[in-house]
Amino acid sequence: MRAKIKILEEAFAGLPAGGFDDHHRFLLERMLGRVDVIDADIAVLDAQIEAHLAPLDQTVQRLDEIPEIGPVAAAIIIAEVGVDMTRFPTAGHLCSWAKFSPGIKSSAGKSKGNGSTGHGDRYLARVLGEAAVMAGRSHTFLGERYRRIARRRGKKKAIVAVGRSMLVIIWHLLSDDTTRFHDLGPGYFDSRINPERKKRNHIRELEALGYKVTLEPAA
């Protein structure tokens, strides 16, 4: 590589050696000045957001306990949904309003499918979609739910399903200030759902053969 040092220096500089003159410095100063102004505006907006969220600090912390729902995502959720859940009699009403319901596909904040028209919130859909994808990589109940659905029905349906699960959790957390999130763990499906499913399948098979099945717990 020693023979190519000069070429490498020019590639890193973006200009022929010695070609960065006063004109380029002037343009660079203007561009950096714009970046500084934008950074200052962002800092002011962040301070304003923090001031509005200060009274809701406990709510943000409780939402932050949901896997992959960090403080920023929690702030967006509160901004889009609010904290008054009396507008939504049940968690299902919130999911329906947000368009995270069965038969509706959501991608990049856009909803498609049956019932995709209405009050769907693209900002809420985007943050829940991103959180669902991140949760799919976690060792949690939501992560296992995402992976199970993605294997059988694809990633898009998994995103909608996990996003809906998150909304159900959010509704319960916002409906009752004393409610806290508790992760069921990735083993929940194997320990609870799979045995019940196997039991039902065996009962149906025996009944199909003409038997009347009565189950009694083992001693």
C-alpha positions in Angstrom: 0.0 0.0 0.0 3.0 2.3 0.4 3.0 3.1 -3.4 -0.7 4.2 -3.1 -0.3 6.6 -0.1 -0.8 9.7 -2.2 -3.9 8.2 -3.9 -5.3 7.3 -0.5 -4.7 10.8 0.8 -6.5 12.3 -2.1 -9.4 9.8 -1.7 -9.8 10.7 2.0 -9.6 14.4 1.3 -12.0 14.2 -1.7 -9.8 16.6 -3.6 -6.4 16.6 -5.2 -3.6 17.2 -2.8 -3.4 20.8 -1.9 -6.8 21.5 -3.6 -8.6 22.6 -0.4 -8.4 26.4 -0.6 -10.1 29.4 1.0 -13.3 29.0 -1.1 -13.8 25.4 0.2 -13.2 26.7 3.7 -15.8 29.4 3.3 -18.4 26.8 2.0 -17.5 24.4 4.8 -18.0 27.1 7.5 -21.4 27.9 6.1 -22.5 24.3 6.2 -21.2 23.8 9.7 -23.0 27.0 10.7 -26.3 25.5 9.5 -25.6 22.3 11.4 -25.0 24.3 14.6 -28.2 26.2 14.1 -30.2 23.0 13.6 -28.6 21.4 16.6 -29.5 24.4 18.7 -33.2 24.2 17.5 -33.3 20.5 18.3 -31.9 21.2 21.8 -34.7 23.8 22.4 -37.4 21.4 21.2 -36.0 18.6 23.4 -36.1 21.0 26.4 -39.7 21.9 25.6 -40.7 18.2 25.2 -39.0 17.4 28.6 -40.9 20.3 30.2 -44.3 18.9 29.0 -43.4 15.4 30.0 -42.2 16.3 33.5 -45.7 15.8 35.1 -46.0 12.5 33.3 -42.6 11.1 34.4 -44.1 8.2 36.2 -46.2 7.2 33.2 -43.2 7.4 30.9 -41.2 5.2 33.3 -44.0 2.5 33.4 -44.3 2.5 29.6 -40.5 2.3 29.4 -40.7 -1.1 31.2 -42.3 -2.6 28.0 -39.5 -4.3 25.9 -38.1 -1.9 23.3 -40.4 1.0 24.4 -37.8 3.5 25.5 -38.3 7.0 26.8 -38.5 8.5 23.3 -41.0 5.9 22.1 -43.0 6.4 25.3 -43.2 10.1 24.7 -44.4 9.6 21.1 -47.1 7.1 22.3 -48.3 9.6 25.0 -48.4 12.4 22.4 -50.5 10.3 20.0 -52.7 8.4 22.3 -52.9 10.6 25.4 -53.2 9.3 28.9 -57.0 9.4 29.3 -58.2 5.9 28.4 -61.8 6.6 29.1 -62.0 7.4 25.4 -61.4 3.7 24.8 -63.7 1.5 26.8 -61.5 -1.5 26.2 -58.0 -2.3 24.9 -59.7 -3.6 21.7 -61.1 -0.1 21.0 -57.7 1.4 21.2 -56.2 -1.3 18.9 -59.1 -0.7 16.4 -58.6 3.1 16.5 -54.9 2.7 15.9 -55.6 0.1 13.1 -53.6 -2.6 14.8 -56.4 -5.2 14.5 -56.7 -8.6 12.7 -57.1 -8.2 9.0 -55.1 -5.0 8.8 -51.5 -4.9 7.6 -49.3 -2.1 8.6 -45.9 -1.2 7.1 -43.9 2.1 7.5 -46.9 3.8 9.0 -49.3 2.8 6.2 -52.3 0.5 6.8 -53.7 -1.9 4.1 -56.4 -4.5 4.1 -60.0 -4.8 5.4 -60.9 -1.9 7.7 -57.7 0.0 6.8 -59.5 3.3 6.5 -60.3 5.5 9.5 -58.3 7.1 12.3 -55.1 5.1 12.0 -52.2 7.1 13.3 -49.1 6.7 11.2 -46.8 8.1 13.8 -48.0 5.6 16.4 -47.9 2.8 13.8 -44.3 3.6 13.0 -43.0 3.7 16.6 -44.9 0.4 17.4 -43.6 -1.2 14.3 -40.0 -0.4 15.1 -40.5 -1.5 18.7 -42.1 -4.8 17.6 -39.1 -5.5 15.3 -36.6 -4.8 18.1 -38.7 -6.8 20.5 -38.4 -9.8 18.1 -34.7 -9.9 18.9 -35.2 -10.0 22.7 -35.5 -12.9 25.1 -39.0 -11.9 26.2 -42.6 -13.0 25.8 -43.1 -10.4 23.1 -39.9 -11.5 21.4 -41.0 -15.2 21.4 -44.5 -14.2 20.1 -42.9 -12.3 17.2 -40.7 -15.2 16.3 -43.5 -17.7 16.4 -45.8 -15.7 14.2 -43.0 -14.7 11.8 -42.1 -18.3 11.2 -45.7 -19.3 10.4 -47.2 -16.2 8.8 -44.4 -13.8 7.9 -42.7 -10.8 9.5 -45.4 -8.2 8.5 -48.1 -10.1 10.3 -45.8 -10.6 13.3 -45.2 -6.8 13.5 -49.0 -6.1 13.5 -49.6 -8.9 16.1 -46.9 -7.7 18.5 -47.8 -4.1 18.0 -51.3 -5.0 19.0 -50.0 -6.8 22.1 -48.0 -3.7 23.0 -51.1 -1.5 22.6 -53.1 -3.9 24.9 -50.3 -3.6 27.5 -50.2 0.2 27.1 -54.0 0.5 27.5 -53.8 -1.4 30.8 -50.9 0.7 32.1 -52.6 4.0 31.2 -56.0 2.9 32.6 -54.7 2.1 36.0 -51.8 4.1 37.6 -51.0 1.1 39.9 -50.6 -1.4 37.1 -47.0 -2.4 36.3 -45.7 -4.4 33.4 -44.6 -8.0 34.1 -42.9 -10.0 31.4 -44.3 -13.5 31.1 -41.0 -14.7 29.7 -40.2 -16.5 26.4 -41.1 -19.9 27.9 -44.7 -18.9 28.5 -45.9 -20.5 25.2 -44.2 -23.9 25.9 -45.3 -24.0 29.6 -48.9 -22.8 29.2 -50.2 -22.7 25.7 -48.6 -25.8 24.1 -49.8 -28.3 26.8 -53.4 -26.9 26.6 -53.3 -27.2 22.8 -52.0 -30.8 23.0 -54.7 -31.7 25.5 -57.5 -30.4 23.3 -56.1 -32.1 20.3 -56.0 -35.5 22.1 -59.5 -35.1 23.4 -60.8 -34.3 19.9 -59.1 -37.3 18.4 -60.5 -39.6 21.1 -64.0 -38.1 20.7 -63.8 -38.6 16.9 -63.2 -42.3 17.6 -66.4 -42.5 19.7 -65.0 -42.1 23.2 -66.3 -39.9 25.9 -63.3 -38.3 27.6 -63.1 -37.2 31.2 -59.9 -35.8 32.5 -58.7 -36.1 36.1 -55.4 -34.6 37.5 -52.8 -37.1 38.3 -52.2 -37.6 42.0 
